[in-house]
Amino acid sequence: MKSEYTPSDRASRWPVLYLLISGACWLVLAGIFALIASIQLTVPSFMALCPVFTYGRTVAIAETAFVYGWLATAGLALALWVLGRLSGEPLRAQNWALGGTFFWNVGVLGAVIGVSLGDATGFELLEIPSYVQLILFFSYAAIAVPGLLAWSGRLRRVSFASHWYAAAALFLFPWILSIAHVMLFSSPVRGVLQPIVAGWYAQSAWTLWLAPLSLSIAYFVVPKVTGKVLPSYEFASLGFWCLVLVGGLTGGRHLVGGPVPAWISSVAVVACALLFFHTFVVLLNLRGAFTAGGIAVKFIAFGVAAYVLGAVFDAVTSFHAVASQTQFTYFDEAQKQLALYGAATSMLFGGAYFALPRITGKAWLSPNLVRAHLGLTLLGVMLLVVSLSSAGATQSQDLLNATVPFSAITAHTRDSLLGVTSAYAILLLGNICFLANFYGTACEILKLSPPASFEPPSPVETPVS
C-alpha cells in the first residue's frame, strides 16, 4: 500500500507507532492474565499459593491492562493519525505525544503493580489505584495536544464524523476521569452515591471515550476503502450528538433493583432506548463495510455488528423484568466483552491494519499471520460471548431456585466456563500473531528511503472521511 504513503505520514509516524506498539504489548499481557483468571474459575487451585495471582487480582490486572494499556493507546494512536491525515499536514507538538505516551505507560505499569499488591479500587473499569490516576490524567492530556492542534489548525474548515468522534474522545476522557477521581477518591461521596458515580463512570468510559475512539477510525476507513461517500451521511451529526448527550445517562442500568432512587434506573431505560437512534445511524452510515473487501474492513464490519448487537443487549437488559434474570451473572461479563472486545477492539484492529502500511510505506510482513489473526479473533470473540452467555443463563436459573446449592451452580456452569478458557487461549494466540506481525512490519521503516518531494494527500483524502 505505498501509493498513499505521504511525507506527512512519514513525519508523523513516531508517536503513532510508539502508541500502537505499546498497546500491542499490553494486549498480550492482558490476554495472559485473562487466561489465568479463566483457568482459576474451573481449577481454583491453579496458582493459588501465589497471592499476586489470586482470582480477584488477575481479573483486575487483565481489565486494567486491556482497557488502559491496549484500548486507550491504540485508540489514541489511530485518533491522532486520523486527525493528522484530515488536517493535511504533519502532526505538530509530537514531543508532547511521545512524552505523554512514556508516562502513560509508566502509569499503567504502576496501576498493574498496585493492583497486584492489593490496591485495586473495586470499581468496574476503574480498578487503577487513586495514586496513579493523576499520572494518567496529565499523560492523556499531553498525548491529546497534537490531535487538538490538528483539529484546530486543519487546512479545511469543514469537519467530518471522524473529526467529531476523535476530538470528543480527546476532550471527554479527562473530564469523566477527573469527576470520578474527585467523587470517589479525593473527596469521596458516601453510601449509595458511590455505586451511582461508579456506574456512571463505567458507562461513560464506554459511551463517551472508547466507543468514539473506535468509531472515529471506522468512519475514516470505510469510505476510503469503498471509495464512496457514506450513505445517509446527513444523519451522522445527529447520531454523534445523541451519543454525547445521552450516552452517560445509561449508567443507571447497572443499578436496576438496587438501593437507589427509582428515577435513576428509569432514566437509564429511556436513555438506552434513545441510543437506538445513534446505533441505527452508525449502522446506516457504515453498512458499506459489510460488502467491501480487505482485511481492515472485515475487522470493522465485525466490530460494527458487535456494536449494534451490544446496544440491543444493553437496552433489553435495562428493563427490570430482564435485569432480574441477568444481573449478577456471567451475562454482564458477556455484554462487557461484546462491547470491549467484539466492538472496540475489532474496529481498532481494522484501523491498525489500514494505517500501518500508510505509516511505514510497507505492506504487512506476513499475510498468513494477518489471516490467522482475523480467524482467531472472530472465533475467539464469538466463542467467548456465547460461552459467557450460556454460563449466565445457567447461573440465572439456578440462582432463582432456592433449592440449588451454590456448589451445584459452580458445577453446572463448568462446561461453559471451559469454553471461556478456550476462547481466551484462542484470542491470546491471535494477539501474539498480531504483535509479532506488527513488530516485524514496523521494523521495515528502517529500510525506507526519504521521498524526493512533498506530495499532499489526494483530493478524496478529506471529503470521503
Legacy VTK file of the C-alpha trace (Angstrom):
# vtk DataFile Version 3.0
C-alpha trace
ASCII
DATASET POLYDATA
POINTS 465 float
0.000 0.000 0.000
2.714 2.503 -0.917
0.570 4.698 -3.101
-0.938 6.576 -0.158
2.277 6.869 1.834
2.996 10.587 2.040
5.760 12.685 3.629
3.098 13.835 6.060
2.753 10.241 7.287
6.499 9.853 7.475
6.883 12.977 9.581
4.104 11.969 11.960
4.709 8.264 12.322
6.743 8.031 15.549
4.039 8.956 18.091
1.573 6.687 16.299
3.971 3.746 16.150
5.029 4.240 19.767
1.424 4.178 20.935
0.491 1.186 18.785
3.454 -0.988 19.756
2.834 -0.161 23.428
-0.808 -1.119 23.043
0.012 -4.395 21.321
2.345 -5.386 24.174
-0.295 -4.530 26.787
-2.849 -6.522 24.795
-0.775 -9.687 25.018
-0.130 -9.138 28.745
-3.864 -8.629 29.333
-4.581 -11.835 27.432
-2.178 -13.813 29.626
-3.815 -12.629 32.854
-7.321 -13.104 31.440
-6.414 -16.708 30.595
-5.030 -17.285 34.096
-8.204 -15.873 35.665
-10.389 -18.016 33.423
-8.494 -21.179 34.356
-8.950 -20.348 38.036
-12.744 -20.398 37.604
-12.639 -24.123 36.811
-9.420 -25.047 38.656
-9.434 -22.943 41.863
-6.104 -24.389 42.995
-4.301 -23.030 39.912
-1.565 -20.669 41.195
-3.471 -20.421 44.499
-0.269 -20.298 46.554
0.864 -17.043 44.935
-1.049 -14.041 46.368
-0.267 -11.905 43.311
-2.179 -14.349 41.119
-5.347 -14.761 43.151
-8.504 -14.576 41.041
-9.580 -11.092 42.103
-6.185 -9.607 41.307
-5.686 -11.366 37.974
-9.115 -10.192 36.773
-8.346 -6.601 37.787
-4.884 -6.721 36.163
-6.314 -8.119 32.930
-9.022 -5.438 32.797
-6.569 -2.611 33.572
-4.009 -3.739 31.004
-6.717 -4.273 28.409
-8.632 -1.014 28.825
-5.858 1.426 29.716
-2.962 -0.417 28.122
-4.482 -1.602 24.836
-7.744 0.193 24.056
-6.520 3.602 25.224
-3.136 3.586 23.486
-4.352 2.028 20.231
-7.369 4.317 20.157
-5.228 7.400 20.776
-2.717 6.352 18.126
-5.362 5.957 15.453
-7.213 9.103 16.532
-4.001 11.128 16.175
-3.327 9.564 12.784
-6.849 10.288 11.536
-6.765 13.886 12.759
-3.333 14.364 11.188
-4.470 12.901 7.891
-7.548 15.098 7.782
-5.564 18.207 8.707
-3.476 17.888 5.521
-0.138 18.403 7.293
2.187 16.567 9.717
1.251 16.443 13.372
2.604 19.301 15.441
3.943 19.112 19.022
4.895 15.462 18.598
7.217 15.571 21.610
4.146 16.100 23.785
2.680 12.855 22.463
5.956 10.950 22.847
6.466 12.164 26.416
2.822 11.599 27.280
2.975 8.042 25.924
6.017 7.275 28.063
4.338 8.495 31.246
1.030 6.848 30.268
2.830 3.500 30.076
4.519 4.257 33.402
1.087 4.978 34.869
-0.439 1.758 33.518
2.555 -0.223 34.791
2.139 1.416 38.197
-1.556 0.530 38.138
-0.812 -3.109 37.319
1.781 -3.325 40.100
-0.566 -1.597 42.538
-3.410 -3.980 41.711
-1.098 -6.983 42.080
-0.199 -5.741 45.576
-3.859 -5.439 46.561
-4.554 -1.761 45.850
-7.392 -2.308 43.375
-10.330 0.032 43.932
-13.102 -2.485 43.227
-14.879 -0.179 40.759
-15.680 -1.535 37.302
-13.307 -0.211 34.591
-11.605 1.884 37.287
-9.534 -0.655 39.201
-6.469 1.600 38.902
-5.281 2.901 42.316
-6.001 6.548 43.071
-2.307 7.481 43.221
-1.910 6.520 39.539
-4.969 8.314 38.200
-3.390 11.779 38.133
-0.449 10.415 36.131
-2.885 9.042 33.565
-4.843 12.304 33.532
-1.862 14.513 32.678
-0.316 11.929 30.340
-3.545 11.705 28.369
-3.703 15.492 28.146
-0.154 15.587 26.767
-0.897 12.899 24.170
-4.017 14.778 23.089
-2.129 18.036 22.330
-1.074 17.096 18.737
-4.577 15.864 17.974
-6.222 19.035 19.229
-3.736 21.172 17.275
-4.509 19.150 14.147
-8.228 19.661 14.791
-7.990 23.407 15.374
-5.427 24.099 12.638
-6.816 21.937 9.843
-6.483 23.410 6.351
-10.150 22.808 5.543
-12.635 24.345 7.923
-15.197 21.650 7.113
-15.256 18.846 9.661
-16.374 15.244 9.332
-17.579 12.384 11.508
-14.033 11.119 12.047
-13.169 14.578 13.375
-16.115 14.668 15.764
-15.629 11.289 17.377
-11.844 11.613 17.722
-11.990 15.134 19.168
-14.812 14.163 21.540
-12.774 11.256 22.933
-9.757 13.531 23.459
-11.852 16.046 25.411
-14.253 13.810 27.323
-11.983 11.229 28.965
-10.091 13.745 31.158
-13.464 15.145 32.178
-15.024 11.853 33.270
-11.794 10.670 34.941
-11.437 13.886 36.929
-15.055 13.709 38.142
-14.689 10.066 39.180
-11.369 10.791 40.923
-12.814 13.648 42.956
-16.109 11.954 43.885
-14.687 8.501 44.608
-11.192 9.176 45.948
-10.217 12.798 46.689
-13.489 13.818 48.375
-15.428 10.557 48.313
-19.193 10.650 48.398
-20.931 8.451 50.912
-23.242 5.488 50.868
-25.359 4.793 47.838
-23.853 7.686 45.896
-20.650 5.705 45.370
-22.179 2.962 43.166
-24.100 5.650 41.270
-20.895 7.538 40.443
-19.025 4.292 39.716
-21.795 3.109 37.378
-21.787 6.489 35.629
-18.020 6.292 35.102
-18.086 2.709 33.802
-20.793 3.518 31.262
-19.274 6.878 30.287
-15.868 5.281 29.780
-17.521 3.153 27.105
-20.025 5.534 25.503
-18.018 8.782 25.748
-14.453 7.522 25.357
-13.795 4.056 23.967
-16.722 3.951 21.540
-15.882 7.377 19.982
-12.232 6.362 19.597
-13.308 3.219 17.736
-15.953 4.933 15.617
-13.539 7.673 14.531
-11.337 5.148 12.707
-14.356 3.248 11.342
-15.799 6.431 9.846
-12.424 7.119 8.233
-11.553 3.676 6.876
-14.880 2.551 5.403
-15.277 5.384 2.842
-11.581 5.178 1.992
-11.900 1.506 1.105
-15.254 1.742 -0.687
-14.324 4.996 -2.452
-17.805 6.383 -1.827
-19.347 8.978 0.429
-21.008 7.301 3.388
-24.727 6.651 2.795
-27.186 8.702 4.861
-24.249 10.834 5.952
-26.511 13.799 6.679
-27.674 11.946 9.828
-24.141 11.339 11.133
-24.061 14.559 13.155
-27.374 13.711 14.812
-26.076 10.267 15.733
-22.923 11.808 17.187
-24.764 14.302 19.381
-27.194 11.623 20.501
-24.248 9.555 21.803
-22.577 12.515 23.513
-25.714 13.853 25.184
-27.388 10.573 26.113
-24.557 8.055 26.484
-23.587 8.970 30.032
-27.183 8.678 31.258
-27.299 4.931 30.642
-25.096 4.093 33.642
-28.135 3.524 35.835
-28.916 0.283 34.016
-26.324 -1.403 36.251
-28.343 -0.382 39.332
-31.780 -1.762 38.443
-33.368 -3.120 41.603
-30.623 -1.678 43.803
-30.960 0.654 46.801
-31.027 3.776 44.647
-33.819 6.181 43.676
-36.082 4.554 41.105
-35.780 7.504 38.722
-32.104 6.706 38.107
-32.828 3.312 36.559
-35.874 4.772 34.756
-33.694 7.435 33.135
-31.261 4.704 32.083
-34.053 2.753 30.382
-35.135 5.836 28.422
-31.510 6.699 27.574
-30.841 3.171 26.252
-33.912 3.477 24.041
-32.779 6.870 22.745
-29.348 5.448 21.925
-31.033 3.176 19.409
-31.162 6.232 17.142
-27.382 6.641 17.361
-26.842 2.925 16.772
-29.186 2.940 13.775
-27.344 5.917 12.265
-23.986 4.167 12.709
-25.362 1.072 11.002
-26.765 3.165 8.133
-23.512 5.058 7.662
-21.137 2.105 7.906
-23.183 -0.595 6.192
-20.775 -0.474 3.266
-18.250 -2.318 5.451
-20.333 -5.499 5.126
-19.892 -5.646 1.346
-16.379 -4.217 0.855
-13.265 -6.370 0.716
-9.994 -6.140 2.614
-8.783 -7.303 5.990
-9.259 -3.899 7.635
-12.900 -3.622 6.605
-13.627 -7.196 7.686
-12.481 -6.342 11.200
-14.510 -3.128 11.155
-17.622 -4.896 9.838
-17.394 -7.402 12.685
-16.899 -4.539 15.128
-19.922 -2.641 13.815
-22.072 -5.779 14.061
-20.919 -6.316 17.662
-21.557 -2.629 18.428
-25.150 -2.854 17.204
-25.784 -6.180 18.954
-24.313 -4.804 22.184
-26.621 -1.782 22.052
-29.613 -4.115 21.691
-28.500 -6.186 24.686
-27.913 -3.040 26.771
-31.427 -1.799 26.040
-33.129 -5.134 26.679
-31.297 -5.820 29.958
-32.081 -2.332 31.267
-35.724 -3.373 31.843
-36.429 -4.559 35.353
-38.060 -7.813 34.289
-34.990 -8.823 32.290
-32.428 -7.375 34.695
-33.859 -9.525 37.491
-32.778 -12.543 35.430
-29.397 -11.349 34.150
-27.904 -9.174 36.903
-25.046 -10.635 38.947
-24.473 -13.392 36.406
-21.912 -14.048 33.690
-24.249 -12.355 31.236
-22.966 -8.975 32.451
-19.464 -10.076 31.560
-20.670 -11.277 28.167
-22.078 -7.806 27.456
-18.820 -6.164 28.521
-16.688 -8.420 26.334
-19.035 -7.940 23.378
-18.513 -4.189 23.689
-14.815 -4.001 24.565
-13.520 -6.951 22.555
-16.143 -7.528 19.907
-16.792 -3.878 19.014
-13.954 -1.605 20.151
-11.013 -3.970 19.713
-12.179 -5.261 16.331
-12.570 -1.740 14.950
-9.147 -0.775 16.305
-7.621 -3.860 14.703
-9.175 -2.793 11.414
-7.750 0.695 11.849
-4.299 -0.673 12.618
-4.310 -2.911 9.544
-5.345 0.049 7.403
-2.993 2.615 8.936
0.306 0.783 9.353
1.118 0.319 5.643
0.420 4.021 5.134
2.577 4.989 8.105
5.556 2.813 7.200
5.210 2.674 3.418
5.475 -1.110 3.635
2.924 -3.917 3.335
2.306 -6.153 6.322
5.230 -8.529 6.796
3.234 -11.781 6.824
-0.162 -12.090 5.086
-0.554 -15.515 6.704
-0.319 -14.004 10.185
-2.890 -11.398 9.158
-5.352 -14.069 8.051
-4.616 -16.160 11.153
-5.249 -13.154 13.369
-8.586 -12.435 11.697
-9.792 -16.007 12.012
-8.617 -16.449 15.605
-10.103 -13.128 16.716
-13.525 -13.720 15.177
-13.650 -17.288 16.500
-12.397 -16.288 19.941
-14.811 -13.383 20.405
-17.852 -15.388 19.301
-16.899 -18.356 21.491
-16.245 -16.030 24.439
-19.570 -14.209 24.215
-21.596 -17.372 23.584
-19.891 -19.266 26.434
-20.351 -16.417 28.910
-23.988 -16.010 27.867
-24.578 -19.728 28.284
-22.967 -19.685 31.721
-25.092 -16.651 32.608
-28.317 -18.365 31.555
-27.493 -21.451 33.634
-26.418 -19.327 36.576
-29.620 -17.255 36.413
-31.866 -20.324 36.510
-30.013 -21.796 39.457
-29.830 -18.553 41.449
-33.600 -18.124 41.183
-34.097 -21.647 42.550
-33.580 -21.582 46.311
-33.146 -25.375 46.443
-29.976 -25.346 44.310
-26.815 -25.052 46.455
-24.059 -22.713 45.337
-21.648 -25.604 44.797
-24.098 -27.075 42.303
-24.251 -23.783 40.395
-20.474 -23.901 40.011
-20.666 -27.446 38.680
-23.475 -26.595 36.268
-21.515 -23.733 34.677
-18.239 -25.645 34.408
-18.658 -26.705 30.758
-19.475 -23.156 29.671
-16.510 -21.779 31.595
-14.226 -24.266 29.860
-15.444 -22.678 26.625
-14.490 -19.275 28.051
-10.985 -20.556 28.813
-10.665 -21.921 25.275
-11.810 -18.564 23.892
-9.186 -16.642 25.868
-6.500 -19.069 24.691
-7.568 -18.568 21.062
-7.616 -14.783 21.472
-4.188 -14.797 23.108
-2.751 -16.786 20.214
-4.279 -14.340 17.739
-2.912 -11.353 19.654
0.576 -12.858 19.651
0.292 -13.175 15.862
-0.718 -9.509 15.686
2.148 -8.356 17.911
4.761 -10.361 16.002
3.484 -9.181 12.618
3.172 -5.582 13.786
6.677 -5.520 15.215
8.187 -7.022 12.074
6.327 -4.604 9.823
7.220 -1.570 11.927
10.899 -2.525 11.767
10.721 -2.234 7.983
10.687 1.572 8.265
14.456 1.432 8.777
14.758 0.427 5.118
12.720 3.354 3.793
14.391 5.922 1.590
13.207 9.530 2.053
10.758 10.760 -0.589
12.044 13.229 -3.125
9.392 15.878 -2.587
6.266 16.543 -0.576
3.109 15.129 -2.096
-0.114 16.367 -0.468
-2.987 13.945 0.076
-5.225 13.229 -2.881
-8.406 15.318 -3.313
-10.581 12.493 -1.926
-8.434 12.152 1.204
-10.570 14.502 3.261
-14.066 14.629 1.749
-14.830 10.926 1.986
-13.904 10.640 5.658
LINES 1 466
465 0 1 2 3 4 5 6 7 8 9 10 11 12 13 14 15 16 17 18 19 20 21 22 23 24 25 26 27 28 29 30 31 32 33 34 35 36 37 38 39 40 41 42 43 44 45 46 47 48 49 50 51 52 53 54 55 56 57 58 59 60 61 62 63 64 65 66 67 68 69 70 71 72 73 74 75 76 77 78 79 80 81 82 83 84 85 86 87 88 89 90 91 92 93 94 95 96 97 98 99 100 101 102 103 104 105 106 107 108 109 110 111 112 113 114 115 116 117 118 119 120 121 122 123 124 125 126 127 128 129 130 131 132 133 134 135 136 137 138 139 140 141 142 143 144 145 146 147 148 149 150 151 152 153 154 155 156 157 158 159 160 161 162 163 164 165 166 167 168 169 170 171 172 173 174 175 176 177 178 179 180 181 182 183 184 185 186 187 188 189 190 191 192 193 194 195 196 197 198 199 200 201 202 203 204 205 206 207 208 209 210 211 212 213 214 215 216 217 218 219 220 221 222 223 224 225 226 227 228 229 230 231 232 233 234 235 236 237 238 239 240 241 242 243 244 245 246 247 248 249 250 251 252 253 254 255 256 257 258 259 260 261 262 263 264 265 266 267 268 269 270 271 272 273 274 275 276 277 278 279 280 281 282 283 284 285 286 287 288 289 290 291 292 293 294 295 296 297 298 299 300 301 302 303 304 305 306 307 308 309 310 311 312 313 314 315 316 317 318 319 320 321 322 323 324 325 326 327 328 329 330 331 332 333 334 335 336 337 338 339 340 341 342 343 344 345 346 347 348 349 350 351 352 353 354 355 356 357 358 359 360 361 362 363 364 365 366 367 368 369 370 371 372 373 374 375 376 377 378 379 380 381 382 383 384 385 386 387 388 389 390 391 392 393 394 395 396 397 398 399 400 401 402 403 404 405 406 407 408 409 410 411 412 413 414 415 416 417 418 419 420 421 422 423 424 425 426 427 428 429 430 431 432 433 434 435 436 437 438 439 440 441 442 443 444 445 446 447 448 449 450 451 452 453 454 455 456 457 458 459 460 461 462 463 464
